[in-house]
Amino acid sequence: QVQLVESGGGLVQPGGSLRLSCTPSKDIAVIRGMGWYRQTPGNQREWIASIVSGGATNYADSVKGRFTISRDNANNRLYLQMNSLEPEDTAVYYCKGSYRGLNYWGQGTQVTVSS
């Protein structure tokens, strides 16, 4: 079993930046398919970014060029750097990873973009 703990959310003005962190309870090197998702009330959880063990990344069109996903094996962290934030980015952000064929989710961290 794996626990994932997100942090770094908060209130930011439009155009601002935030960096989210995800800390797994196991060595991040053994966790596959890590990514970030977000969800707003009444909507399904939306994939926004993923990274594979080799370092290749993929992004949803809605965040491409503004968000950067990265993993720091030395500090056992997954990050999501979010720049040029827009009110439409307001959501609860979740970290996801897979271990031994099962998917695990964090508890989520709220990001609110508002003036």
ABEGO torsion letter per residue (X at the ends): XBBBBBBGBEBBBBGBBBBBBBBBABBAAABBGBBBBBBBBGBBBBBABBBBAAGBBBBBAAABGABBBBBBAAAGBBBBBBBGBBAAABBBBBBBBBBGGBBBBBAEBBBBBBX
